Amino acid sequence: MTEKKSLWNWEIIRKALVDSFLKLDPRGMVKNPVMFVVEVGSVLTAALLISDALNHRTGLGFNLQITLWLWFTVLFANFAEAMAEGRGKAQADTLRKAKGETMAKKYKENGEFEDVISSMLRAGDIIYVPAGEYIAGDGEVIEGVASVDESAITGESAPVIREAGGDRSAVTGGTKVLSDWIKVKITSNPGETFLDRMIALVEGATRQKTPNEIALSILLSGLTIVFLLAVVTLQPFAIYAHSEQTIFVLVSLLVCLIPTTIGGLLSAIGIAGMDRLVQYNVLAMSGRAVEAAGDVNTLLLDKTGTITLGNRQATEFFPAPDVTPERMADAAQLSSLSDETPEGRSIVVLAKEKYNLRGRDLNSIHAEFVPFTAQTRMSGVNLPGAIIRKGSIDAITRFVEEQGGSLPKKVRDKVEEIARAGGTPLVVAENSTALGVIYLKDIVKGGLKDRLARLRAMGIRTIMITGDNPLTAAVIAREAGVDDFLAEAKPKDKMDLIKREQSKGKLVAMTGDGTNDAPALAQADVGVAMNSGTQAAKEAGNMVDLDSNPTKLIEIVEIGKQLLMTRGALTTFSIANDVAKYFAIIPAMFMISFPALKALNIMFLHSPESAILSAVIFNALIIIALIPLALKGVKYVPKSAEALLQRNLLVYGLGGIIVPFIGIKAIDLILVALHLA
């Protein structure tokens, strides 16, 4: 999924060439009014050409060239759309390799399990997946913890941890368990899995036109009708002026004046926008979401698992008075060796890294580990002559007092200092002596602050949402670099915040990974769910980030802006280049009857036939020339809307006038040199 397809992949080109002809079906072409008019004109000129040939009329060479280039115009537009679709289909083929029939160990009512194929599984079934086997369907882990290879879905080779409970319990069919085992409750029926939806979406089967695209289609249809009426009414005036035009010339004029460039590329631009998101491992459920991303004003970020790594980690040991750092670290590590939580493992790692305390023979020291319980709120280890415990300050205070000791004031002060800083203090004690405090803190994801600064440069306000107290939230918000935060937030609070922003006319994006984020993801204009999150979150959002990287919204916003800018740029270019084609065709049509119109032949085109033919050829070739731009998109540069509009008019407006003048003149010279006109 992470592999980015070349713009000119020859396998995709080969399929697109075939699809270009298949798309000539009028039932499909009628959905694009501009190109449907061109196809009707092509059919009309082809019929007249055959009639002229059968009746041995003259001028067949010119009429044949006009007819061929009209058909090429239609085919080139179809080719652009087929290229965009082909890139999605190539990615869908990759996904299909991850999908297929796999065997599953399904639990029966008596607690035993039977081997069934994945297509027989239904929502609610429970399966057992040991190490080395593939997960047969989408589901939630209800028991166990395992390392899972999700490279078939995300393209990333690094395995991820999936465990029961919390926000990392969702698993996807087609992924592989690498270690341990999990019990999974299936949440989707065959044909409704996440992988099925991904394949359908990247193939374009469920793509719908966005409001912006519909509005532009209406504009293009309106312009087509206006020019159609203009060309139809032009013939009576031409007859009156004794300068009657052939159907070939009139159709050529119509095709060159209607916005065929943007009409031919409009569908490809929309499809390519979603395709670019897929290349960044983001699955958009609709084109509407991609467009909305281009106009986002406010971004809401869930803290746990989004801004932070999701688990608090040990970052510092603070020994009590008269206790050496090495002794305190040694006791902290011993009390955590049996602690399989991320926090416990981080304490062991910190002691290794900071004090080089590594593995020891636990059998030789006769260690008896004491697990953490909700009642004691402590864990630790019993050794001959030493009882070591770590836990909350209240629990350790009771433990030390029971042993005949007390907590020093400096230890209490350090606990309060860590709490004020937004961290979690754990106190370590041995027998009646408090050895010190472990500082656990939320770890902000690397590079997040710089990326949030980029969002700020785009004019996007970032708000962190967390259930933490305001003090802790303020510390994390400052470290992450968000503009604001909402502390002690409940699901309703998140939704209310989004609604308040939307009531001010702003578009809101929300990223999250938990079930409690689902209502807000559904309410947001752009809801980006993390693939590592729950099934509820993924179903509520209109985008899924397969890499589970919350700052991916930067790419999402840029692609959304690219989509809107590309559409606007090519629309400007398409309308502007009609000016040059007007100066090529109109003088050619009437300058024999009205010699004074030769003054409008400012390109000094060779003859009326070469002028008309050159304009038609340019009209077809410019579609092919602009396909790379339609697929890649206009490069996004963070600027104000006014600056972007000026740049658009200067580059694509002025360019849309100049380029056709040069192109039509060059084609005219080639036609004359080859004696084709």
Secondary structure, DSSP 8 states (H G I E B T S, - for coil): ------TT-HHHHHHHHHHHHHTT-HHHHTTSHHHHHHHHHHHHHHHHHHHHHHTT-S-HHHHHHHHHHHHHHHHHHHHHHHHHHHHHHHHHHHHHHH-S--EEEEE-TTS-EEEEEGGG--TT-EEEEETT-B--S-EEEEEEEEEEE-HHHH---S-EEEESSTT--EE-TT-EEEEEEEEEEE-S-TT-SHHHHHHHHHHTTT----HHHHHHHHHHHHHHHHHHHHHHHHHHHHHHTT----HHHHHHHHHHHS-HHHHHHHHHHHHHHHHHHHHTTEEES-HHHHHHHTT--EEEEEIIIIIB-SS-EEEEEEE-TT--HHHHHHHHHHTTTT--SHHHHHHHHHHHHHH------TTTTT-EEE---TTT-EEEEEETTEEEEEE-HHHHHHHHHHTT----HHHHHHHHHHHHTT-EEEEEEETTEEEEEEEEE--B-TTHHHHHHHHHHTT-EEEEE-SS-HHHHHHHHHHHT-SEEE-S--HHHHHHHHHHHHHTT--EEEEE-SGGGHHHHHHSSEEEEETTS-HHHHHHSSEEETT--GGGHHHHHHHHHHHHHHHHHHHHHHHHHHHHHHHHHHHHHHTTT-GGGGGG-TT--S-HHHHHHHHHHHHHHHHHHHHHHHHH--------HHHHHHHHIIIIIHHHHHHHHHHHHHHHHHHHHTT--
